[in-house]
Amino acid sequence: MSRVTTRPEPVQGQDAPIPSDDPELVEGPDGAASADQPRLSVAAVARRLGVAPATLRTWDRRYGLGPSDHTSGRHRRYGPDDIARLEQMQRALLRGASPMEAARYARTVAAPLPQRYPDATERQTQPDGSGDGPMMLSGVLGGAGDIELAGGSNTGGRGLKLTGAGPSARGLGRAALALDSWSVQRLLIESMGSDGVVETWRGMLQPVLRAVSERRQRSGSGIEVLQLLVDCASTALRSVIATAPAPVNPRPVVLAPVPGEVQELELVALAAALAANRVGHRLFGAALPREGLAAAVRRSAPAAVVLWADQSHYASSRVLDDIPITRQRARAFVAGAGWAQQTLPAHVELLDSLETAVARVSETVLG
């Protein structure tokens, strides 16, 4: 049966207790708002987790992950244990579990207390590589390597068509749709650390990028999801470049988009994969003009040059004539969907995939 609580009558000669103005706190058993055990409303928990309130109600109705101490006649409120279970479920979802699998995990695995942001003193004294790290919204992904997922054909992604994708891609899709940038970056960095850049691109990042783009084309909305995913992926890939071992090739590889091209994420992925292979490079962004590209090649004296073009109207063989490839005795490569083999000079090689690009460039400069 539901437990009904009432406010105690004030003792004569004492002031009546003043109700708390905080809508996210409820009264403790003594009639006072409990500061150390706050209870949050559905809307507050939804904001904390980055999900819709309707999602929380669905999790409660279908999986029993609702407030454990509901008081009759009052709005439903979530205590710390309830929120910790929800964070466990979200952690499992981001690892690619289906909602049913995630709910079972949340109910059976002991959950830590809800995460919070550490204060400045705690951040300064926390040793490198230890602790839970920064937490985006709810503190998901605080090390969920012990999650065991059952096999299945769930395509997940909450609105993304990820048919045939694996658990890692489904988790990345959920994090992107929730605009959880910290989790997107963490998932990508962990995957690249364990599986490598090429496999992460092929089996995880590329399917989600494609699904988000298709979703935007169908619905006309979601540009913020695509932009966040691209930005987070670029950050994660560049972290691989920044922490890569020292290169072993004496002459670098110049990587650059053709002038006018703005899409460069796959080129950054190529740079990250080459860096992991100890292939030194000079990566230039999309804002490099034609004269800057020529100067970069002339000054770098590269062993190879890779020009990226995603759009065909930027992929002109005349760009190759403007850079001193022959004088530098550099091997010329082009990559990206904008290039067509029949339009290229005989000395220029088209790289038709990230795997091919990594293999051919590494072979050229390392032997």
C-alpha positions in Angstrom: 0.0 0.0 0.0 1.1 3.6 -0.5 2.4 5.5 2.4 0.7 8.8 3.1 2.7 11.5 4.9 1.3 14.6 6.5 2.9 17.8 7.8 3.1 17.8 11.6 1.2 20.4 13.5 3.5 23.2 14.8 4.3 23.2 18.5 2.7 26.1 20.4 5.2 29.0 20.7 7.2 27.9 17.7 7.1 29.1 14.2 5.5 26.7 11.7 8.1 25.1 9.3 8.5 27.0 6.1 8.1 24.9 2.9 11.2 24.7 0.8 11.2 26.8 -2.4 13.3 24.2 -4.2 10.9 22.3 -6.4 13.4 19.4 -6.6 13.4 18.7 -2.9 10.8 16.8 -0.9 10.2 16.6 2.8 11.9 14.0 5.0 10.0 12.0 7.5 10.3 14.8 10.0 8.5 17.2 7.7 11.7 19.1 6.8 13.3 19.2 3.4 16.2 16.7 3.4 19.3 18.4 2.0 21.5 15.3 2.1 18.9 13.1 0.4 17.3 15.3 -2.3 14.6 13.9 -4.5 14.2 15.1 -8.0 11.2 15.5 -10.2 10.8 13.7 -13.5 11.7 16.8 -15.4 14.9 17.3 -13.3 16.0 13.7 -13.8 15.3 13.9 -17.5 17.5 17.0 -17.8 20.2 15.3 -15.7 20.3 12.3 -18.0 19.7 14.1 -21.2 16.5 12.2 -22.1 12.9 13.1 -22.5 10.5 12.9 -19.5 8.4 10.5 -21.6 11.4 8.2 -21.8 11.7 8.0 -18.0 8.0 7.2 -17.7 8.5 4.4 -20.3 11.4 3.0 -18.4 9.2 3.0 -15.3 6.2 1.4 -16.9 8.1 -1.2 -19.0 11.1 -2.0 -16.8 10.2 -0.9 -13.3 12.9 1.7 -13.1 10.9 4.4 -11.5 10.8 6.1 -8.1 11.1 3.5 -5.4 9.4 5.6 -2.6 6.4 7.1 -4.3 4.1 9.0 -1.9 0.4 9.0 -2.6 -1.0 12.3 -3.6 2.4 13.8 -4.6 4.3 14.0 -7.8 6.7 11.2 -8.4 10.2 11.9 -7.2 13.5 10.1 -7.7 16.0 9.5 -4.9 19.7 9.0 -5.2 19.4 5.2 -5.5 16.8 5.6 -8.3 19.0 8.0 -10.2 22.0 5.7 -9.8 20.0 2.8 -11.4 18.9 5.1 -14.3 22.6 6.1 -14.8 23.5 2.4 -14.9 20.8 1.9 -17.6 22.1 4.8 -19.6 25.6 3.6 -19.2 24.6 0.2 -20.7 22.6 1.9 -23.5 25.7 3.8 -24.5 27.6 0.6 -24.6 25.1 -0.7 -27.2 22.8 -2.7 -25.1 19.1 -2.9 -26.0 16.7 -1.2 -23.6 15.7 -4.6 -22.1 19.3 -5.6 -21.6 20.2 -2.3 -20.1 17.2 -2.4 -17.7 18.2 -5.9 -16.6 21.8 -4.7 -16.0 20.6 -1.7 -14.1 18.4 -3.8 -11.8 21.0 -6.5 -11.1 24.4 -4.6 -10.9 25.1 -2.5 -7.8 25.0 1.1 -8.9 27.3 3.8 -7.6 25.8 7.0 -6.3 24.8 9.6 -8.9 27.8 11.4 -10.3 28.5 15.1 -9.7 31.0 17.6 -11.0 34.1 17.8 -8.6 35.0 21.2 -7.2 38.2 23.0 -8.1 40.1 21.5 -5.1 39.1 17.9 -6.0 40.1 18.5 -9.7 43.6 19.8 -8.6 44.3 16.9 -6.2 42.9 14.1 -8.4 45.9 12.1 -9.9 46.1 11.7 -13.6 44.2 8.8 -15.0 42.3 8.1 -11.9 38.8 8.8 -10.7 35.7 9.0 -12.8 36.8 11.9 -14.9 34.5 14.7 -16.1 30.9 13.7 -16.4 28.6 15.1 -19.1 25.0 15.5 -17.7 24.7 12.2 -15.8 28.1 10.8 -15.5 27.6 7.9 -17.9 30.5 5.9 -19.1 32.3 5.9 -15.8 34.0 2.6 -16.8 31.4 0.0 -17.9 33.8 -2.6 -19.2 32.0 -5.3 -17.1 28.8 -5.0 -19.0 27.9 -8.2 -20.7 25.5 -7.9 -23.6 23.4 -10.6 -25.0 23.4 -11.1 -28.8 20.6 -9.9 -30.9 19.6 -7.9 -33.9 18.5 -4.7 -32.2 19.5 -1.7 -34.3 19.0 0.8 -31.5 20.2 4.3 -31.9 16.8 5.9 -30.9 15.7 7.1 -34.3 18.8 6.1 -36.4 18.7 3.4 -38.9 21.7 1.3 -38.0 20.8 -2.0 -39.5 23.5 -4.5 -39.1 25.6 -2.2 -36.9 27.3 -3.5 -33.8 26.8 -2.4 -30.1 29.5 0.2 -30.3 27.8 2.0 -33.2 24.4 1.8 -31.5 25.9 3.4 -28.3 27.6 6.1 -30.3 24.3 6.9 -32.0 22.5 7.2 -28.7 25.1 9.5 -27.3 25.0 11.7 -30.4 21.3 12.0 -30.4 21.4 13.0 -26.7 24.0 15.7 -27.7 26.3 14.1 -25.1 29.6 15.3 -26.5 31.7 13.9 -23.6 30.4 10.4 -24.1 30.7 10.6 -27.9 34.4 11.5 -27.5 35.0 8.9 -24.8 33.4 6.1 -26.9 35.5 7.0 -29.9 38.8 7.3 -28.0 38.2 4.0 -26.2 37.4 2.3 -29.5 40.5 3.7 -31.2 42.6 2.6 -28.3 41.4 -1.0 -28.5 40.5 -1.5 -32.1 42.5 1.1 -34.0 41.5 4.1 -36.0 40.6 2.3 -39.2 38.3 -0.2 -37.5 36.6 2.5 -35.4 36.0 4.5 -38.6 34.7 1.5 -40.6 32.6 -0.2 -37.9 31.5 2.6 -35.6 31.9 6.2 -36.8 31.1 5.8 -40.5 27.8 4.0 -40.0 26.6 6.5 -37.4 27.6 9.5 -39.6 25.7 7.9 -42.5 22.6 7.3 -40.4 22.6 10.8 -38.9 22.9 12.3 -42.4 20.1 10.1 -43.7 17.9 11.0 -40.8 18.5 14.7 -41.5 17.6 14.2 -45.2 14.4 12.4 -44.2 13.2 14.8 -41.5 14.9 18.0 -42.4 16.1 18.4 -38.8 19.0 17.3 -36.8 21.8 19.5 -38.1 22.9 20.0 -34.5 23.4 16.2 -34.1 25.5 16.0 -37.2 27.6 19.0 -36.3 28.2 17.8 -32.8 29.2 14.3 -34.0 31.6 15.7 -36.6 33.2 18.1 -34.1 33.5 15.4 -31.4 34.9 12.9 -33.9 37.5 15.4 -35.1 38.5 16.1 -31.4 38.9 12.4 -30.7 40.9 11.8 -33.9 43.2 14.7 -33.2 43.8 13.4 -29.7 45.2 10.2 -31.3 47.5 12.5 -33.4 48.6 14.5 -30.4 49.6 11.4 -28.4 51.1 9.3 -31.2 54.6 8.0 -30.9 57.4 9.8 -32.7 57.4 9.3 -36.5 60.1 7.3 -38.2 59.9 8.6 -41.8 62.4 11.4 -42.5 60.2 13.1 -45.1 56.6 13.8 -44.1 53.3 13.3 -45.9 51.3 16.5 -46.7 47.6 16.0 -46.2 45.2 18.7 -47.3 41.7 19.3 -48.8 41.7 20.9 -52.2 40.9 24.6 -52.1 37.2 25.2 -51.5 36.5 21.9 -50.0 35.0 22.1 -46.5 34.6 18.4 -45.6 37.7 17.1 -44.0 36.8 14.5 -41.3 38.0 11.5 -43.2 41.2 13.2 -44.0 41.7 13.8 -40.2 41.0 10.1 -39.7 43.7 9.3 -42.3 46.1 11.5 -40.4 45.3 9.8 -37.1 45.7 6.3 -38.6 49.1 7.3 -40.1 50.2 8.8 -36.8 49.4 5.6 -35.0 51.6 3.8 -37.6 54.4 6.3 -36.8 54.1 8.0 -40.2 54.8 11.7 -39.8 52.6 14.1 -41.7 51.6 17.8 -42.1 47.8 18.1 -41.8 46.2 21.3 -43.2 42.6 22.3 -42.7 40.0 23.4 -45.2 40.8 27.1 -45.0 44.2 26.7 -46.8 44.1 28.6 -50.1 45.7 27.5 -53.4 48.9 29.5 -52.8 49.2 28.3 -49.3 48.9 24.7 -50.4 51.7 25.2 -52.9 53.9 26.8 -50.3 53.2 24.0 -47.8 54.4 21.4 -50.3 57.4 23.4 -51.3 58.6 24.0 -47.7 57.8 20.5 -46.4 59.7 18.6 -49.1 57.3 15.7 -48.6 57.6 12.1 -49.6 53.9 12.0 -50.6 51.0 14.4 -51.0 47.3 13.4 -50.4 44.7 15.8 -51.7 41.2 15.3 -50.3 37.9 16.2 -52.2 34.4 15.2 -51.2 32.7 17.3 -53.8 33.4 16.8 -57.5 33.3 20.4 -58.5 36.3 21.0 -56.3 38.2 17.9 -57.5 40.1 19.4 -60.4 43.3 18.0 -61.8 44.5 21.6 -62.3 45.0 21.7 -58.5 47.8 19.2 -59.0 49.5 21.4 -61.6 49.8 24.2 -59.1 51.8 22.3 -56.5 55.5 21.4 -57.0 55.1 17.6 -56.7 57.6 16.8 -59.5 60.3 19.2 -58.2 60.0 17.6 -54.7 59.9 14.1 -56.1 56.8 13.4 -54.1 54.3 10.7 -54.7 50.9 12.1 -55.6 47.7 10.7 -54.2 44.1 11.9 -54.2 41.2 10.6 -51.9 37.6 11.3 -51.4 34.3 10.8 -53.3 34.8 13.8 -55.5 37.6 12.3 -57.6 37.1 10.2 -60.7 39.9 8.0 -61.9 39.4 8.8 -65.6 40.1 12.5 -65.0 43.4 12.0 -63.2 46.9 12.2 -64.7 48.8 8.9 -65.0 51.2 9.7 -62.1 48.4 10.3 -59.6 46.9 7.4 -57.6 43.3 7.4 -56.4 42.8 6.0 -52.8 39.3 4.7 -52.7 39.0 3.9 -49.0 40.6 4.7 -45.7 42.1 1.3 -45.4 43.7 1.6 -48.8 44.9 5.1 -48.1 46.7 4.0 -44.8 48.3 1.0 -46.5 49.5 2.7 -49.6 50.8 5.9 -48.0 52.6 3.9 -45.2 54.1 1.6 -47.8 55.3 4.6 -49.9 57.0 6.5 -47.1 58.2 3.6 -44.9 59.1 1.1 -47.6 
